[in-house]
Amino acid sequence: MHPLFSKGQHRGNHGNEGQLHMKDSNIKQFDKYLLQNKTLEMTIKSAYKKNASKIILSDR
């Protein structure tokens, strides 16, 4: 979990509900999450190809 994420927010906090505290003084810490391709679709496909060998499908 990112160190700037604070969980335990209001409304019962089920799961990973919380806040990510982004501000001018720390915005550069999030540069690694910028899209590397021109479209979201291209970014998703690129990430899938990169991680496809790590995906383990379970029998359900």
mmCIF file of the N, C-alpha and C atoms, coordinates in Angstrom:
data_MODEL
# 
_entry.id   MODEL 
# 
loop_
_atom_site.group_PDB 
_atom_site.id 
_atom_site.type_symbol 
_atom_site.label_atom_id 
_atom_site.label_alt_id 
_atom_site.label_comp_id 
_atom_site.label_asym_id 
_atom_site.label_entity_id 
_atom_site.label_seq_id 
_atom_site.pdbx_PDB_ins_code 
_atom_site.Cartn_x 
_atom_site.Cartn_y 
_atom_site.Cartn_z 
_atom_site.occupancy 
_atom_site.B_iso_or_equiv 
_atom_site.pdbx_formal_charge 
_atom_site.auth_seq_id 
_atom_site.auth_comp_id 
_atom_site.auth_asym_id 
_atom_site.auth_atom_id 
_atom_site.pdbx_PDB_model_num 
ATOM 1   N N  . MET A 1 1  ? 0.837   -1.172  0.000   1.00 0.00 ? 1  MET A N  1 
ATOM 2   C CA . MET A 1 1  ? 0.000   0.000   0.000   1.00 0.00 ? 1  MET A CA 1 
ATOM 3   C C  . MET A 1 1  ? 0.887   1.242   0.000   1.00 0.00 ? 1  MET A C  1 
ATOM 4   N N  . HIS A 1 2  ? 0.480   2.259   -0.711  1.00 0.00 ? 2  HIS A N  1 
ATOM 5   C CA . HIS A 1 2  ? 1.249   3.494   -0.805  1.00 0.00 ? 2  HIS A CA 1 
ATOM 6   C C  . HIS A 1 2  ? 1.269   4.206   0.555   1.00 0.00 ? 2  HIS A C  1 
ATOM 7   N N  . PRO A 1 3  ? 2.424   4.751   0.958   1.00 0.00 ? 3  PRO A N  1 
ATOM 8   C CA . PRO A 1 3  ? 2.512   5.402   2.266   1.00 0.00 ? 3  PRO A CA 1 
ATOM 9   C C  . PRO A 1 3  ? 1.613   6.630   2.422   1.00 0.00 ? 3  PRO A C  1 
ATOM 10  N N  . LEU A 1 4  ? 1.176   7.212   1.316   1.00 0.00 ? 4  LEU A N  1 
ATOM 11  C CA . LEU A 1 4  ? 0.298   8.380   1.408   1.00 0.00 ? 4  LEU A CA 1 
ATOM 12  C C  . LEU A 1 4  ? -1.184  8.013   1.393   1.00 0.00 ? 4  LEU A C  1 
ATOM 13  N N  . PHE A 1 5  ? -1.470  6.720   1.404   1.00 0.00 ? 5  PHE A N  1 
ATOM 14  C CA . PHE A 1 5  ? -2.850  6.248   1.455   1.00 0.00 ? 5  PHE A CA 1 
ATOM 15  C C  . PHE A 1 5  ? -3.249  6.095   2.908   1.00 0.00 ? 5  PHE A C  1 
ATOM 16  N N  . SER A 1 6  ? -4.354  6.732   3.281   1.00 0.00 ? 6  SER A N  1 
ATOM 17  C CA . SER A 1 6  ? -4.835  6.553   4.648   1.00 0.00 ? 6  SER A CA 1 
ATOM 18  C C  . SER A 1 6  ? -6.138  5.792   4.604   1.00 0.00 ? 6  SER A C  1 
ATOM 19  N N  . LYS A 1 7  ? -6.123  4.601   5.192   1.00 0.00 ? 7  LYS A N  1 
ATOM 20  C CA . LYS A 1 7  ? -7.356  3.834   5.235   1.00 0.00 ? 7  LYS A CA 1 
ATOM 21  C C  . LYS A 1 7  ? -8.038  4.108   6.568   1.00 0.00 ? 7  LYS A C  1 
ATOM 22  N N  . GLY A 1 8  ? -9.204  3.605   6.729   1.00 0.00 ? 8  GLY A N  1 
ATOM 23  C CA . GLY A 1 8  ? -9.935  3.865   7.953   1.00 0.00 ? 8  GLY A CA 1 
ATOM 24  C C  . GLY A 1 8  ? -10.757 5.134   7.845   1.00 0.00 ? 8  GLY A C  1 
ATOM 25  N N  . GLN A 1 9  ? -11.310 5.367   6.684   1.00 0.00 ? 9  GLN A N  1 
ATOM 26  C CA . GLN A 1 9  ? -12.128 6.549   6.470   1.00 0.00 ? 9  GLN A CA 1 
ATOM 27  C C  . GLN A 1 9  ? -13.534 6.334   7.006   1.00 0.00 ? 9  GLN A C  1 
ATOM 28  N N  . HIS A 1 10 ? -14.372 7.290   6.807   1.00 0.00 ? 10 HIS A N  1 
ATOM 29  C CA . HIS A 1 10 ? -15.751 7.251   7.282   1.00 0.00 ? 10 HIS A CA 1 
ATOM 30  C C  . HIS A 1 10 ? -16.599 6.228   6.536   1.00 0.00 ? 10 HIS A C  1 
ATOM 31  N N  . ARG A 1 11 ? -17.835 6.110   6.833   1.00 0.00 ? 11 ARG A N  1 
ATOM 32  C CA . ARG A 1 11 ? -18.839 5.236   6.215   1.00 0.00 ? 11 ARG A CA 1 
ATOM 33  C C  . ARG A 1 11 ? -18.539 3.756   6.414   1.00 0.00 ? 11 ARG A C  1 
ATOM 34  N N  . GLY A 1 12 ? -17.883 3.389   7.487   1.00 0.00 ? 12 GLY A N  1 
ATOM 35  C CA . GLY A 1 12 ? -17.699 1.977   7.768   1.00 0.00 ? 12 GLY A CA 1 
ATOM 36  C C  . GLY A 1 12 ? -16.419 1.369   7.229   1.00 0.00 ? 12 GLY A C  1 
ATOM 37  N N  . ASN A 1 13 ? -15.804 1.970   6.247   1.00 0.00 ? 13 ASN A N  1 
ATOM 38  C CA . ASN A 1 13 ? -14.542 1.498   5.668   1.00 0.00 ? 13 ASN A CA 1 
ATOM 39  C C  . ASN A 1 13 ? -14.516 0.003   5.396   1.00 0.00 ? 13 ASN A C  1 
ATOM 40  N N  . HIS A 1 14 ? -15.221 -0.431  4.390   1.00 0.00 ? 14 HIS A N  1 
ATOM 41  C CA . HIS A 1 14 ? -15.196 -1.826  3.960   1.00 0.00 ? 14 HIS A CA 1 
ATOM 42  C C  . HIS A 1 14 ? -14.157 -1.981  2.860   1.00 0.00 ? 14 HIS A C  1 
ATOM 43  N N  . GLY A 1 15 ? -13.242 -2.898  3.024   1.00 0.00 ? 15 GLY A N  1 
ATOM 44  C CA . GLY A 1 15 ? -12.226 -3.144  2.001   1.00 0.00 ? 15 GLY A CA 1 
ATOM 45  C C  . GLY A 1 15 ? -11.132 -2.103  2.036   1.00 0.00 ? 15 GLY A C  1 
ATOM 46  N N  . ASN A 1 16 ? -10.756 -1.594  0.856   1.00 0.00 ? 16 ASN A N  1 
ATOM 47  C CA . ASN A 1 16 ? -9.650  -0.641  0.750   1.00 0.00 ? 16 ASN A CA 1 
ATOM 48  C C  . ASN A 1 16 ? -10.119 0.793   0.575   1.00 0.00 ? 16 ASN A C  1 
ATOM 49  N N  . GLU A 1 17 ? -11.260 1.114   1.105   1.00 0.00 ? 17 GLU A N  1 
ATOM 50  C CA . GLU A 1 17 ? -11.750 2.478   0.988   1.00 0.00 ? 17 GLU A CA 1 
ATOM 51  C C  . GLU A 1 17 ? -10.839 3.402   1.795   1.00 0.00 ? 17 GLU A C  1 
ATOM 52  N N  . GLY A 1 18 ? -10.519 4.538   1.258   1.00 0.00 ? 18 GLY A N  1 
ATOM 53  C CA . GLY A 1 18 ? -9.660  5.486   1.956   1.00 0.00 ? 18 GLY A CA 1 
ATOM 54  C C  . GLY A 1 18 ? -9.346  6.664   1.074   1.00 0.00 ? 18 GLY A C  1 
ATOM 55  N N  . GLN A 1 19 ? -8.311  7.380   1.436   1.00 0.00 ? 19 GLN A N  1 
ATOM 56  C CA . GLN A 1 19 ? -7.912  8.556   0.669   1.00 0.00 ? 19 GLN A CA 1 
ATOM 57  C C  . GLN A 1 19 ? -6.433  8.472   0.331   1.00 0.00 ? 19 GLN A C  1 
ATOM 58  N N  . LEU A 1 20 ? -6.097  8.974   -0.848  1.00 0.00 ? 20 LEU A N  1 
ATOM 59  C CA . LEU A 1 20 ? -4.714  9.106   -1.256  1.00 0.00 ? 20 LEU A CA 1 
ATOM 60  C C  . LEU A 1 20 ? -4.405  10.595  -1.223  1.00 0.00 ? 20 LEU A C  1 
ATOM 61  N N  . HIS A 1 21 ? -3.478  10.978  -0.385  1.00 0.00 ? 21 HIS A N  1 
ATOM 62  C CA . HIS A 1 21 ? -3.216  12.402  -0.152  1.00 0.00 ? 21 HIS A CA 1 
ATOM 63  C C  . HIS A 1 21 ? -2.196  12.940  -1.146  1.00 0.00 ? 21 HIS A C  1 
ATOM 64  N N  . MET A 1 22 ? -2.711  13.494  -2.258  1.00 0.00 ? 22 MET A N  1 
ATOM 65  C CA . MET A 1 22 ? -1.878  14.083  -3.299  1.00 0.00 ? 22 MET A CA 1 
ATOM 66  C C  . MET A 1 22 ? -1.955  15.597  -3.162  1.00 0.00 ? 22 MET A C  1 
ATOM 67  N N  . LYS A 1 23 ? -0.794  16.241  -3.177  1.00 0.00 ? 23 LYS A N  1 
ATOM 68  C CA . LYS A 1 23 ? -0.753  17.697  -3.120  1.00 0.00 ? 23 LYS A CA 1 
ATOM 69  C C  . LYS A 1 23 ? 0.463   18.184  -3.903  1.00 0.00 ? 23 LYS A C  1 
ATOM 70  N N  . ASP A 1 24 ? 0.578   19.475  -4.065  1.00 0.00 ? 24 ASP A N  1 
ATOM 71  C CA . ASP A 1 24 ? 1.674   20.039  -4.858  1.00 0.00 ? 24 ASP A CA 1 
ATOM 72  C C  . ASP A 1 24 ? 3.043   19.572  -4.374  1.00 0.00 ? 24 ASP A C  1 
ATOM 73  N N  . SER A 1 25 ? 3.194   19.434  -3.079  1.00 0.00 ? 25 SER A N  1 
ATOM 74  C CA . SER A 1 25 ? 4.504   19.091  -2.529  1.00 0.00 ? 25 SER A CA 1 
ATOM 75  C C  . SER A 1 25 ? 4.897   17.622  -2.730  1.00 0.00 ? 25 SER A C  1 
ATOM 76  N N  . ASN A 1 26 ? 3.940   16.742  -3.082  1.00 0.00 ? 26 ASN A N  1 
ATOM 77  C CA . ASN A 1 26 ? 4.304   15.331  -3.251  1.00 0.00 ? 26 ASN A CA 1 
ATOM 78  C C  . ASN A 1 26 ? 3.840   14.742  -4.588  1.00 0.00 ? 26 ASN A C  1 
ATOM 79  N N  . ILE A 1 27 ? 3.332   15.553  -5.484  1.00 0.00 ? 27 ILE A N  1 
ATOM 80  C CA . ILE A 1 27 ? 2.766   15.053  -6.739  1.00 0.00 ? 27 ILE A CA 1 
ATOM 81  C C  . ILE A 1 27 ? 3.789   14.289  -7.581  1.00 0.00 ? 27 ILE A C  1 
ATOM 82  N N  . LYS A 1 28 ? 5.054   14.651  -7.498  1.00 0.00 ? 28 LYS A N  1 
ATOM 83  C CA . LYS A 1 28 ? 6.096   13.972  -8.286  1.00 0.00 ? 28 LYS A CA 1 
ATOM 84  C C  . LYS A 1 28 ? 6.255   12.507  -7.889  1.00 0.00 ? 28 LYS A C  1 
ATOM 85  N N  . GLN A 1 29 ? 5.858   12.156  -6.671  1.00 0.00 ? 29 GLN A N  1 
ATOM 86  C CA . GLN A 1 29 ? 5.948   10.763  -6.228  1.00 0.00 ? 29 GLN A CA 1 
ATOM 87  C C  . GLN A 1 29 ? 5.033   9.855   -7.040  1.00 0.00 ? 29 GLN A C  1 
ATOM 88  N N  . PHE A 1 30 ? 4.062   10.443  -7.736  1.00 0.00 ? 30 PHE A N  1 
ATOM 89  C CA . PHE A 1 30 ? 3.085   9.660   -8.483  1.00 0.00 ? 30 PHE A CA 1 
ATOM 90  C C  . PHE A 1 30 ? 3.405   9.590   -9.974  1.00 0.00 ? 30 PHE A C  1 
ATOM 91  N N  . ASP A 1 31 ? 4.541   10.146  -10.390 1.00 0.00 ? 31 ASP A N  1 
ATOM 92  C CA . ASP A 1 31 ? 4.920   10.120  -11.810 1.00 0.00 ? 31 ASP A CA 1 
ATOM 93  C C  . ASP A 1 31 ? 4.996   8.707   -12.371 1.00 0.00 ? 31 ASP A C  1 
ATOM 94  N N  . LYS A 1 32 ? 5.380   7.735   -11.545 1.00 0.00 ? 32 LYS A N  1 
ATOM 95  C CA . LYS A 1 32 ? 5.509   6.365   -12.054 1.00 0.00 ? 32 LYS A CA 1 
ATOM 96  C C  . LYS A 1 32 ? 4.162   5.775   -12.452 1.00 0.00 ? 32 LYS A C  1 
ATOM 97  N N  . TYR A 1 33 ? 3.065   6.403   -12.072 1.00 0.00 ? 33 TYR A N  1 
ATOM 98  C CA . TYR A 1 33 ? 1.734   5.912   -12.425 1.00 0.00 ? 33 TYR A CA 1 
ATOM 99  C C  . TYR A 1 33 ? 1.171   6.578   -13.685 1.00 0.00 ? 33 TYR A C  1 
ATOM 100 N N  . LEU A 1 34 ? 1.929   7.480   -14.297 1.00 0.00 ? 34 LEU A N  1 
ATOM 101 C CA . LEU A 1 34 ? 1.476   8.132   -15.523 1.00 0.00 ? 34 LEU A CA 1 
ATOM 102 C C  . LEU A 1 34 ? 1.403   7.116   -16.655 1.00 0.00 ? 34 LEU A C  1 
ATOM 103 N N  . LEU A 1 35 ? 0.469   7.287   -17.549 1.00 0.00 ? 35 LEU A N  1 
ATOM 104 C CA . LEU A 1 35 ? 0.359   6.398   -18.705 1.00 0.00 ? 35 LEU A CA 1 
ATOM 105 C C  . LEU A 1 35 ? 1.588   6.561   -19.586 1.00 0.00 ? 35 LEU A C  1 
ATOM 106 N N  . GLN A 1 36 ? 2.142   5.450   -20.033 1.00 0.00 ? 36 GLN A N  1 
ATOM 107 C CA . GLN A 1 36 ? 3.319   5.490   -20.897 1.00 0.00 ? 36 GLN A CA 1 
ATOM 108 C C  . GLN A 1 36 ? 2.938   5.506   -22.374 1.00 0.00 ? 36 GLN A C  1 
ATOM 109 N N  . ASN A 1 37 ? 1.725   5.129   -22.689 1.00 0.00 ? 37 ASN A N  1 
ATOM 110 C CA . ASN A 1 37 ? 1.255   5.106   -24.069 1.00 0.00 ? 37 ASN A CA 1 
ATOM 111 C C  . ASN A 1 37 ? 0.242   6.231   -24.266 1.00 0.00 ? 37 ASN A C  1 
ATOM 112 N N  . LYS A 1 38 ? -0.193  6.402   -25.489 1.00 0.00 ? 38 LYS A N  1 
ATOM 113 C CA . LYS A 1 38 ? -1.106  7.504   -25.789 1.00 0.00 ? 38 LYS A CA 1 
ATOM 114 C C  . LYS A 1 38 ? -2.540  7.227   -25.365 1.00 0.00 ? 38 LYS A C  1 
ATOM 115 N N  . THR A 1 39 ? -2.881  5.959   -25.202 1.00 0.00 ? 39 THR A N  1 
ATOM 116 C CA . THR A 1 39 ? -4.251  5.646   -24.822 1.00 0.00 ? 39 THR A CA 1 
ATOM 117 C C  . THR A 1 39 ? -4.259  4.666   -23.652 1.00 0.00 ? 39 THR A C  1 
ATOM 118 N N  . LEU A 1 40 ? -5.321  4.696   -22.900 1.00 0.00 ? 40 LEU A N  1 
ATOM 119 C CA . LEU A 1 40 ? -5.477  3.765   -21.791 1.00 0.00 ? 40 LEU A CA 1 
ATOM 120 C C  . LEU A 1 40 ? -5.497  2.324   -22.297 1.00 0.00 ? 40 LEU A C  1 
ATOM 121 N N  . GLU A 1 41 ? -6.138  2.096   -23.431 1.00 0.00 ? 41 GLU A N  1 
ATOM 122 C CA . GLU A 1 41 ? -6.198  0.749   -23.999 1.00 0.00 ? 41 GLU A CA 1 
ATOM 123 C C  . GLU A 1 41 ? -4.796  0.209   -24.283 1.00 0.00 ? 41 GLU A C  1 
ATOM 124 N N  . MET A 1 42 ? -3.946  1.016   -24.885 1.00 0.00 ? 42 MET A N  1 
ATOM 125 C CA . MET A 1 42 ? -2.586  0.579   -25.191 1.00 0.00 ? 42 MET A CA 1 
ATOM 126 C C  . MET A 1 42 ? -1.809  0.279   -23.909 1.00 0.00 ? 42 MET A C  1 
ATOM 127 N N  . THR A 1 43 ? -2.015  1.082   -22.883 1.00 0.00 ? 43 THR A N  1 
ATOM 128 C CA . THR A 1 43 ? -1.328  0.878   -21.615 1.00 0.00 ? 43 THR A CA 1 
ATOM 129 C C  . THR A 1 43 ? -1.753  -0.427  -20.966 1.00 0.00 ? 43 THR A C  1 
ATOM 130 N N  . ILE A 1 44 ? -3.045  -0.718  -20.979 1.00 0.00 ? 44 ILE A N  1 
ATOM 131 C CA . ILE A 1 44 ? -3.558  -1.960  -20.393 1.00 0.00 ? 44 ILE A CA 1 
ATOM 132 C C  . ILE A 1 44 ? -3.011  -3.169  -21.149 1.00 0.00 ? 44 ILE A C  1 
ATOM 133 N N  . LYS A 1 45 ? -3.039  -3.114  -22.478 1.00 0.00 ? 45 LYS A N  1 
ATOM 134 C CA . LYS A 1 45 ? -2.540  -4.237  -23.279 1.00 0.00 ? 45 LYS A CA 1 
ATOM 135 C C  . LYS A 1 45 ? -1.049  -4.455  -23.058 1.00 0.00 ? 45 LYS A C  1 
ATOM 136 N N  . SER A 1 46 ? -0.298  -3.367  -22.953 1.00 0.00 ? 46 SER A N  1 
ATOM 137 C CA . SER A 1 46 ? 1.138   -3.462  -22.718 1.00 0.00 ? 46 SER A CA 1 
ATOM 138 C C  . SER A 1 46 ? 1.427   -4.083  -21.347 1.00 0.00 ? 46 SER A C  1 
ATOM 139 N N  . ALA A 1 47 ? 0.682   -3.667  -20.333 1.00 0.00 ? 47 ALA A N  1 
ATOM 140 C CA . ALA A 1 47 ? 0.866   -4.223  -18.988 1.00 0.00 ? 47 ALA A CA 1 
ATOM 141 C C  . ALA A 1 47 ? 0.492   -5.694  -18.965 1.00 0.00 ? 47 ALA A C  1 
ATOM 142 N N  . TYR A 1 48 ? -0.555  -6.054  -19.684 1.00 0.00 ? 48 TYR A N  1 
ATOM 143 C CA . TYR A 1 48 ? -0.969  -7.463  -19.736 1.00 0.00 ? 48 TYR A CA 1 
ATOM 144 C C  . TYR A 1 48 ? 0.134   -8.312  -20.358 1.00 0.00 ? 48 TYR A C  1 
ATOM 145 N N  . LYS A 1 49 ? 0.671   -7.858  -21.483 1.00 0.00 ? 49 LYS A N  1 
ATOM 146 C CA . LYS A 1 49 ? 1.722   -8.622  -22.151 1.00 0.00 ? 49 LYS A CA 1 
ATOM 147 C C  . LYS A 1 49 ? 2.940   -8.769  -21.246 1.00 0.00 ? 49 LYS A C  1 
ATOM 148 N N  . LYS A 1 50 ? 3.271   -7.713  -20.532 1.00 0.00 ? 50 LYS A N  1 
ATOM 149 C CA . LYS A 1 50 ? 4.424   -7.717  -19.633 1.00 0.00 ? 50 LYS A CA 1 
ATOM 150 C C  . LYS A 1 50 ? 4.235   -8.701  -18.481 1.00 0.00 ? 50 LYS A C  1 
ATOM 151 N N  . ASN A 1 51 ? 3.006   -8.813  -17.995 1.00 0.00 ? 51 ASN A N  1 
ATOM 152 C CA . ASN A 1 51 ? 2.734   -9.622  -16.811 1.00 0.00 ? 51 ASN A CA 1 
ATOM 153 C C  . ASN A 1 51 ? 2.022   -10.943 -17.095 1.00 0.00 ? 51 ASN A C  1 
ATOM 154 N N  . ALA A 1 52 ? 1.771   -11.257 -18.361 1.00 0.00 ? 52 ALA A N  1 
ATOM 155 C CA . ALA A 1 52 ? 0.998   -12.447 -18.704 1.00 0.00 ? 52 ALA A CA 1 
ATOM 156 C C  . ALA A 1 52 ? 1.629   -13.725 -18.161 1.00 0.00 ? 52 ALA A C  1 
ATOM 157 N N  . SER A 1 53 ? 2.930   -13.801 -18.151 1.00 0.00 ? 53 SER A N  1 
ATOM 158 C CA . SER A 1 53 ? 3.592   -15.009 -17.660 1.00 0.00 ? 53 SER A CA 1 
ATOM 159 C C  . SER A 1 53 ? 3.471   -15.169 -16.159 1.00 0.00 ? 53 SER A C  1 
ATOM 160 N N  . LYS A 1 54 ? 3.135   -14.103 -15.451 1.00 0.00 ? 54 LYS A N  1 
ATOM 161 C CA . LYS A 1 54 ? 3.015   -14.157 -13.988 1.00 0.00 ? 54 LYS A CA 1 
ATOM 162 C C  . LYS A 1 54 ? 1.590   -14.496 -13.545 1.00 0.00 ? 54 LYS A C  1 
ATOM 163 N N  . ILE A 1 55 ? 0.642   -14.462 -14.470 1.00 0.00 ? 55 ILE A N  1 
ATOM 164 C CA . ILE A 1 55 ? -0.755  -14.683 -14.126 1.00 0.00 ? 55 ILE A CA 1 
ATOM 165 C C  . ILE A 1 55 ? -1.006  -16.178 -13.938 1.00 0.00 ? 55 ILE A C  1 
ATOM 166 N N  . ILE A 1 56 ? -1.588  -16.506 -12.817 1.00 0.00 ? 56 ILE A N  1 
ATOM 167 C CA . ILE A 1 56 ? -1.926  -17.903 -12.525 1.00 0.00 ? 56 ILE A CA 1 
ATOM 168 C C  . ILE A 1 56 ? -3.437  -18.007 -12.499 1.00 0.00 ? 56 ILE A C  1 
ATOM 169 N N  . LEU A 1 57 ? -3.976  -18.808 -13.379 1.00 0.00 ? 57 LEU A N  1 
ATOM 170 C CA . LEU A 1 57 ? -5.413  -19.010 -13.429 1.00 0.00 ? 57 LEU A CA 1 
ATOM 171 C C  . LEU A 1 57 ? -5.772  -20.209 -12.565 1.00 0.00 ? 57 LEU A C  1 
ATOM 172 N N  . SER A 1 58 ? -6.717  -20.009 -11.685 1.00 0.00 ? 58 SER A N  1 
ATOM 173 C CA . SER A 1 58 ? -7.124  -21.122 -10.812 1.00 0.00 ? 58 SER A CA 1 
ATOM 174 C C  . SER A 1 58 ? -8.391  -21.764 -11.365 1.00 0.00 ? 58 SER A C  1 
ATOM 175 N N  . ASP A 1 59 ? -8.542  -23.028 -11.085 1.00 0.00 ? 59 ASP A N  1 
ATOM 176 C CA . ASP A 1 59 ? -9.760  -23.740 -11.468 1.00 0.00 ? 59 ASP A CA 1 
ATOM 177 C C  . ASP A 1 59 ? -10.840 -23.400 -10.462 1.00 0.00 ? 59 ASP A C  1 
ATOM 178 N N  . ARG A 1 60 ? -11.969 -22.943 -10.947 1.00 0.00 ? 60 ARG A N  1 
ATOM 179 C CA . ARG A 1 60 ? -13.074 -22.600 -10.045 1.00 0.00 ? 60 ARG A CA 1 
ATOM 180 C C  . ARG A 1 60 ? -14.242 -23.481 -10.315 1.00 0.00 ? 60 ARG A C  1 
# 
